[in-house]
Every structure is written in C-alpha cells, then in structure tokens.
Amino acid sequence: MAKRIHAIVTGRVHAVSFRLFTCAKAKALGLKGMVRNLDNGSVEVIAEGEEETLKQLLNEVSNGPGKAEVKGVNAEWGESTGEFSDFSISH
C-alpha cells in the first residue's frame, strides 16, 4: 500500500544543490512527489511510494549532498493521494 511523507528539512540546505540531490534520489527510487525551497531557509519534500522506499529517501535527505548541513528532518506520514505523476523540483 502506497504511503506519503511530508517532510521539512532544516539546516544549511539552500544553495547546496539539495533540491537537485533530493529529486535525483527520489527518481532513482521510483517515487513521485516534489521538493522545494521554503522562504524560512528550509526545504519541503512531499513524496509518495512504498513505505520502505520512502524510508530510504528520508535516510538520503538526512545526510544530504556534500555541502549541506542537515540539522533535522521532521516527517509526517499519511496515505498516498496519487496527485503526482513524477518527482519534480517546484519553485
């Protein structure tokens, strides 16, 4: 059964290719959803897929790309809505 995560990633996550990193990892895992920068300096990730695969994505974003300094990942779980057809970077 497909699940959904809505995560807010905090730390130094802007201007370090965090969105590109997250999008590439999510696509490689076959997930659907989106990633975007928020005005407060954090990054929002919404992803849908199988629970174990979503856990893998959360592990990846907890580390981030090389220049990122992730301080925290606050993820809320829910049921998949099916609203996404792929994974993309939103502006």
DSSP file (Angstrom, degrees, kcal/mol; ACC not computed):
  #  RESIDUE AA STRUCTURE BP1 BP2  ACC     N-H-->O    O-->H-N    N-H-->O    O-->H-N    TCO  KAPPA ALPHA  PHI   PSI    X-CA   Y-CA   Z-CA
    1    1 A M              0   0    0      0, 0.0    50,-0.5     0, 0.0     2,-0.1   0.000 360.0 360.0 360.0 130.7    0.0    0.0    0.0
    2    2 A A  E     -A   50   0A   0     48,-0.1    78,-1.3    78,-0.1    48,-0.2  -0.412 360.0-167.4 -73.3 142.3    1.4    3.4   -1.0
    3    3 A K  E     -AB  49  79A   0     46,-3.5    46,-2.0    76,-0.2     2,-0.4  -0.669  10.1-137.4-120.1 175.5    2.2    6.0    1.6
    4    4 A R  E     -AB  48  78A   0     74,-2.3    74,-2.4    -2,-0.2     2,-0.4  -0.999   8.7-162.3-138.2 138.2    3.0    9.6    1.6
    5    5 A I  E     -AB  47  77A   0     42,-2.7    42,-2.1    -2,-0.4     2,-0.5  -0.964   4.9-166.7-118.3 142.9    5.6   11.7    3.6
    6    6 A H  E     +AB  46  76A   0     70,-2.2    70,-2.2    -2,-0.4     2,-0.4  -0.962  24.8 178.8-122.7 109.2    5.6   15.4    4.1
    7    7 A A  E     -AB  45  75A   0     38,-3.3    38,-2.9    -2,-0.5     2,-0.5  -0.887  25.4-156.9-121.1 144.2    9.0   16.4    5.4
    8    8 A I  E     -AB  44  74A   0     66,-2.0    66,-2.4    -2,-0.4     2,-0.5  -0.983  15.1-159.4-115.7 122.9   10.6   19.7    6.3
    9    9 A V  E     -AB  43  73A   0     34,-3.2    34,-2.3    -2,-0.5     2,-0.3  -0.898  10.9-168.7-107.1 126.0   14.4   19.6    6.2
   10   10 A T  E     + B   0  72A   0     62,-2.6    61,-2.9    -2,-0.5    62,-1.4  -0.756  39.8  57.0-115.0 160.3   16.3   22.2    8.2
   11   11 A G  E    S- B   0  70A   0     -2,-0.3     2,-1.5    59,-0.3    59,-0.2  -0.886 107.4 -18.8 123.7-155.1   19.9   23.3    8.4
   12   12 A R  E    S+ B   0  69A   0     57,-2.2    57,-1.7    -2,-0.3    30,-0.1  -0.700  84.6 133.0 -87.6  89.3   22.1   24.6    5.6
   13   13 A V        +     0   0    0     -2,-1.5     2,-0.3    28,-0.6     5,-0.3   0.320  41.1  86.2-124.5   3.5   20.0   23.2    2.7
   14   14 A H  S    S+     0   0    0     -3,-0.2    29,-0.0     1,-0.2    28,-0.0  -0.839  94.7  13.7-103.8 147.9   19.8   26.2    0.4
   15   15 A A  S    S+     0   0    0     -2,-0.3    -1,-0.2     1,-0.1    -3,-0.0   0.759 102.8  93.6  63.0  28.5   22.4   26.9   -2.3
   16   16 A V  S    S-     0   0    0     -3,-0.3    51,-0.3    50,-0.0    52,-0.2   0.097 105.3-101.7-131.7  19.9   24.0   23.4   -1.9
   17   17 A S  S  > S+     0   0    0     50,-0.1     4,-2.4     3,-0.1     5,-0.2   0.771  73.8 145.1  64.0  29.2   22.1   21.5   -4.7
   18   18 A F  H  >  +     0   0    0     -5,-0.3     4,-2.7     2,-0.2     5,-0.2   0.908  68.4  48.2 -65.0 -42.4   19.8   20.0   -2.1
   19   19 A R  H  > S+     0   0    0     -6,-0.2     4,-2.7     2,-0.2    -1,-0.2   0.927 113.3  47.2 -65.1 -43.4   16.7   20.0   -4.3
   20   20 A L  H  > S+     0   0    0      2,-0.2     4,-2.4     1,-0.2    -2,-0.2   0.917 113.3  49.3 -62.6 -43.9   18.6   18.5   -7.2
   21   21 A F  H  X S+     0   0    0     -4,-2.4     4,-2.3     2,-0.2    -2,-0.2   0.933 113.2  46.2 -58.3 -49.6   20.0   15.8   -4.9
   22   22 A T  H  X S+     0   0    0     -4,-2.7     4,-2.7     1,-0.2     5,-0.2   0.908 112.4  50.2 -63.2 -43.7   16.6   15.0   -3.5
   23   23 A C  H  X S+     0   0    0     -4,-2.7     4,-2.5     1,-0.2     5,-0.2   0.919 111.5  48.2 -62.0 -44.7   14.9   14.9   -6.9
   24   24 A A  H  X S+     0   0    0     -4,-2.4     4,-2.2     2,-0.2    -2,-0.2   0.914 113.6  46.8 -63.7 -43.3   17.6   12.6   -8.3
   25   25 A K  H  X S+     0   0    0     -4,-2.3     4,-1.6     2,-0.2    -2,-0.2   0.925 113.3  48.8 -64.5 -44.5   17.4   10.2   -5.3
   26   26 A A  H  <>S+     0   0    0     -4,-2.7     5,-2.7     1,-0.2     4,-0.4   0.910 112.3  47.9 -63.3 -42.7   13.6   10.1   -5.4
   27   27 A K  H ><5S+     0   0    0     -4,-2.5     3,-1.2     1,-0.2    -1,-0.2   0.909 109.2  53.5 -64.7 -40.9   13.5    9.4   -9.1
   28   28 A A  H 3<5S+     0   0    0     -4,-2.2    -1,-0.2     1,-0.3    -2,-0.2   0.828 110.2  48.6 -62.3 -31.0   16.1    6.7   -8.7
   29   29 A L  T 3<5S-     0   0    0     -4,-1.6    -1,-0.3    -5,-0.1    -2,-0.2   0.496 116.8-115.7 -86.1  -4.7   13.8    5.1   -6.0
   30   30 A G  T < 5 +     0   0    0     -3,-1.2    -3,-0.2    -4,-0.4     2,-0.1   0.738  63.7 149.5  78.0  23.2   10.8    5.4   -8.3
   31   31 A L      < -     0   0    0     -5,-2.7     2,-0.3    -6,-0.2    -1,-0.2  -0.460  36.7-143.1 -87.9 161.4    9.0    7.8   -6.0
   32   32 A K  E     +C   48   0A   0     16,-2.0    16,-2.9    -2,-0.1     2,-0.3  -0.933  51.3  70.4-121.4 147.7    6.5   10.6   -7.0
   33   33 A G  E     -Cd  47  87A   0     53,-2.3    55,-1.6    -2,-0.3     2,-0.3  -0.999  65.3 -85.3 150.7-148.5    6.2   14.0   -5.5
   34   34 A M  E     -Cd  46  88A   0     12,-2.6    12,-2.9    -2,-0.3     2,-0.3  -0.989  14.4-150.4-158.3 161.6    8.1   17.3   -5.3
   35   35 A V  E     +Cd  45  89A   0     53,-1.7    55,-2.9    -2,-0.3     2,-0.3  -0.991  22.9 166.8-135.1 142.3   10.8   19.2   -3.4
   36   36 A R  E     -C   44   0A   0      8,-2.2     8,-3.0    -2,-0.3     2,-0.2  -0.996  35.6-108.7-154.7 153.9   11.0   23.0   -3.0
   37   37 A N  E     -C   43   0A   0     53,-0.5     2,-0.3    -2,-0.3     6,-0.2  -0.581  32.1-145.1 -76.8 143.8   12.8   25.7   -1.0
   38   38 A L    >   -     0   0    0      4,-2.9     3,-1.9    -2,-0.2     4,-0.0  -0.818  21.9-116.2-107.7 153.9   10.8   27.5    1.6
   39   39 A D  T 3  S+     0   0    0     -2,-0.3    -1,-0.1     1,-0.3     4,-0.0   0.730 110.8  64.7 -60.9 -23.7   11.3   31.2    2.5
   40   40 A N  T 3  S-     0   0    0      2,-0.1    -1,-0.3     1,-0.1     3,-0.1   0.380 122.5 -99.0 -84.8   6.4   12.5   30.3    6.0
   41   41 A G  S <  S+     0   0    0     -3,-1.9   -28,-0.6     1,-0.4     2,-0.1   0.409  89.5 109.6  95.0  -2.0   15.6   28.6    4.7
   42   42 A S        -     0   0    0    -32,-0.1    -4,-2.9   -30,-0.1     2,-0.4  -0.446  63.2-123.2 -98.2 176.6   14.3   25.0    5.0
   43   43 A V  E     -AC   9  37A   0    -34,-2.3   -34,-3.2    -6,-0.2     2,-0.4  -0.972  14.3-146.3-123.3 137.0   13.3   22.5    2.2
   44   44 A E  E     -AC   8  36A   0     -8,-3.0    -8,-2.2    -2,-0.4     2,-0.4  -0.875  14.2-171.9-103.8 133.6    9.9   20.9    1.9
   45   45 A V  E     -AC   7  35A   0    -38,-2.9   -38,-3.3    -2,-0.4     2,-0.5  -0.992   7.7-178.8-126.3 126.2    9.7   17.3    0.5
   46   46 A I  E     +AC   6  34A   0    -12,-2.9   -12,-2.6    -2,-0.4     2,-0.3  -0.994  17.2 167.8-120.6 123.6    6.5   15.6   -0.4
   47   47 A A  E     -AC   5  33A   0    -42,-2.1   -42,-2.7    -2,-0.5     2,-0.4  -0.986  18.9-161.5-139.6 147.8    6.9   12.0   -1.7
   48   48 A E  E     +AC   4  32A   0    -16,-2.9   -16,-2.0    -2,-0.3     2,-0.3  -0.985  39.7  85.8-130.7 140.4    4.7    9.1   -2.4
   49   49 A G  E    S-A    3   0A   0    -46,-2.0   -46,-3.5    -2,-0.4     2,-0.1  -0.977  77.3 -21.0 165.4-163.2    5.5    5.4   -2.7
   50   50 A E  E  >  -A    2   0A   0     -2,-0.3     4,-2.4   -48,-0.2     3,-0.3  -0.446  61.2-117.9 -72.9 146.4    6.1    2.2   -0.7
   51   51 A E  H  > S+     0   0    0    -50,-0.5     4,-2.1     1,-0.2     5,-0.2   0.873 112.1  49.5 -54.5 -46.0    6.9    2.7    2.9
   52   52 A E  H  > S+     0   0    0      1,-0.2     4,-1.6     2,-0.2    -1,-0.2   0.881 111.7  49.5 -64.1 -37.3   10.4    1.1    2.8
   53   53 A T  H  > S+     0   0    0     -3,-0.3     4,-1.9     2,-0.2    -1,-0.2   0.891 109.3  51.7 -68.7 -39.5   11.3    3.2   -0.2
   54   54 A L  H  X S+     0   0    0     -4,-2.4     4,-2.4     1,-0.2    -2,-0.2   0.873 106.8  54.2 -63.8 -36.9   10.2    6.4    1.5
   55   55 A K  H  X S+     0   0    0     -4,-2.1     4,-2.0    -5,-0.2    -1,-0.2   0.880 105.8  53.1 -63.5 -37.4   12.3    5.4    4.5
   56   56 A Q  H  X S+     0   0    0     -4,-1.6     4,-2.1     2,-0.2    -2,-0.2   0.914 108.9  49.1 -62.8 -42.7   15.3    5.1    2.1
   57   57 A L  H  X S+     0   0    0     -4,-1.9     4,-2.8     1,-0.2     5,-0.3   0.918 109.0  52.3 -63.8 -42.6   14.6    8.7    0.8
   58   58 A L  H  X S+     0   0    0     -4,-2.4     4,-1.6     1,-0.2    -1,-0.2   0.887 108.5  51.4 -60.4 -38.4   14.4   10.0    4.3
   59   59 A N  H  X S+     0   0    0     -4,-2.0     4,-0.9     2,-0.2    -1,-0.2   0.920 110.7  48.8 -63.1 -43.2   17.7    8.5    5.1
   60   60 A E  H >X S+     0   0    0     -4,-2.1     4,-3.0     1,-0.2     3,-0.8   0.933 112.5  46.1 -62.4 -47.8   19.2   10.1    2.0
   61   61 A V  H 3< S+     0   0    0     -4,-2.8    -1,-0.2     1,-0.3    -2,-0.2   0.761 103.2  64.8 -71.6 -21.8   17.8   13.6    2.8
   62   62 A S  H 3< S+     0   0    0     -4,-1.6    -1,-0.3    -5,-0.3    -2,-0.2   0.806 114.6  32.3 -66.8 -27.6   19.0   13.2    6.4
   63   63 A N  H << S-     0   0    0     -4,-0.9     7,-0.4    -3,-0.8    -2,-0.2   0.831  97.0-175.6 -93.0 -41.9   22.5   13.2    5.0
   64   64 A G     <  -     0   0    0     -4,-3.0    -2,-0.1    -5,-0.2   -46,-0.1   0.022  38.6 -41.6  70.8 177.8   22.0   15.5    2.0
   65   65 A P  S >  S-     0   0    0      0, 0.0     3,-1.6     0, 0.0   -47,-0.1  -0.234  74.3 -85.1 -72.4 170.2   24.6   16.3   -0.6
   66   66 A G  T 3  S+     0   0    0      1,-0.3   -50,-0.0     3,-0.1    -2,-0.0   0.782 124.4  41.2 -48.4 -43.5   28.2   17.0    0.3
   67   67 A K  T 3  S+     0   0    0    -51,-0.3    -1,-0.3     2,-0.0     2,-0.1   0.509  94.0 101.6 -90.1  -3.5   28.0   20.7    1.2
   68   68 A A    <   -     0   0    0     -3,-1.6     2,-0.4   -52,-0.2   -55,-0.2  -0.444  55.4-157.4 -77.7 153.3   24.7   20.5    3.0
   69   69 A E  E     -B   12   0A   0    -57,-1.7   -57,-2.2    -2,-0.1     2,-0.4  -0.802  13.3-160.3-129.7  90.2   24.5   20.5    6.8
   70   70 A V  E     +B   11   0A   0     -2,-0.4   -59,-0.3    -7,-0.4     3,-0.1  -0.581  15.6 176.8 -76.3 123.5   21.2   18.9    7.7
   71   71 A K  E     -     0   0A   0    -61,-2.9     2,-0.3    -2,-0.4   -60,-0.2   0.757  64.5 -11.2 -94.5 -31.7   20.1   19.8   11.3
   72   72 A G  E     -B   10   0A   0    -62,-1.4   -62,-2.6     2,-0.0     2,-0.4  -0.985  45.1-150.1-166.7 155.3   16.8   18.0   11.3
   73   73 A V  E     -B    9   0A   0     -2,-0.3     2,-0.7   -64,-0.2   -64,-0.2  -0.959  13.2-169.1-132.3 113.2   14.1   16.2    9.2
   74   74 A N  E     -B    8   0A   0    -66,-2.4   -66,-2.0    -2,-0.4     2,-0.4  -0.897  15.9-178.3-104.4 107.0   10.6   16.4   10.5
   75   75 A A  E     -B    7   0A   0     -2,-0.7     2,-0.4   -68,-0.2   -68,-0.2  -0.898  15.6-163.1-114.3 133.8    8.4   14.0    8.5
   76   76 A E  E     -B    6   0A   0    -70,-2.2   -70,-2.2    -2,-0.4     2,-0.3  -0.943  16.2-143.0-110.8 135.1    4.7   13.3    8.8
   77   77 A W  E     +B    5   0A   0     -2,-0.4     2,-0.3   -72,-0.2   -72,-0.2  -0.722  30.5 146.8 -99.1 146.8    3.3   10.1    7.4
   78   78 A G  E     -B    4   0A   0    -74,-2.4   -74,-2.3    -2,-0.3     2,-0.3  -0.885  48.6 -67.4-156.1-172.0    0.0    9.7    5.6
   79   79 A E  E     -B    3   0A   0     -2,-0.3   -76,-0.2   -76,-0.2     2,-0.0  -0.646  57.1 -98.8 -87.9 146.5   -1.8    7.9    2.9
   80   80 A S        -     0   0    0    -78,-1.3   -76,-0.1    -2,-0.3    -1,-0.1  -0.354  27.5-166.7 -62.1 139.6   -0.9    8.4   -0.8
   81   81 A T        -     0   0    0    -78,-0.1    -1,-0.1    -2,-0.0   -77,-0.0   0.621  27.5-134.6-100.9 -18.5   -3.2   10.8   -2.7
   82   82 A G        +     0   0    0    -50,-0.1    -2,-0.1     1,-0.1   -34,-0.0   0.669  63.4 131.7  73.8  16.3   -1.9    9.9   -6.2
   83   83 A E        +     0   0    0    -51,-0.1     2,-0.4     2,-0.0   -50,-0.1   0.656  52.6  73.1 -78.0 -14.3   -1.7   13.6   -7.1
   84   84 A F        -     0   0    0      1,-0.1     3,-0.1   -52,-0.1   -50,-0.1  -0.808  51.6-171.9-105.9 141.5    1.8   13.4   -8.6
   85   85 A S  S    S-     0   0    0     -2,-0.4     2,-0.2     1,-0.1    -1,-0.1   0.594  77.3 -10.5-101.6 -14.8    2.7   11.8  -11.9
   86   86 A D  S    S-     0   0    0    -53,-0.2   -53,-2.3     2,-0.0     2,-0.5  -0.861  82.6 -82.6-158.0-169.2    6.5   12.1  -11.3
   87   87 A F  E     +d   33   0A   0    -55,-0.3     2,-0.3    -2,-0.2   -53,-0.2  -0.950  53.7 165.2-111.6 131.8    9.0   13.7   -9.0
   88   88 A S  E     -d   34   0A   0    -55,-1.6   -53,-1.7    -2,-0.5     2,-0.6  -0.914  41.4-108.9-142.9 165.4    9.9   17.3   -9.7
   89   89 A I  E     -d   35   0A   0     -2,-0.3     2,-0.3   -55,-0.2   -53,-0.2  -0.873  37.2-156.2 -94.6 124.0   11.6   20.4   -8.3
   90   90 A S              0   0    0    -55,-2.9   -53,-0.5    -2,-0.6   -56,-0.0  -0.745 360.0 360.0-101.8 149.8    8.9   23.1   -7.5
   91   91 A H              0   0    0     -2,-0.3    -1,-0.1   -55,-0.1   -55,-0.1   0.384 360.0 360.0-113.8 360.0    9.6   26.8   -7.4
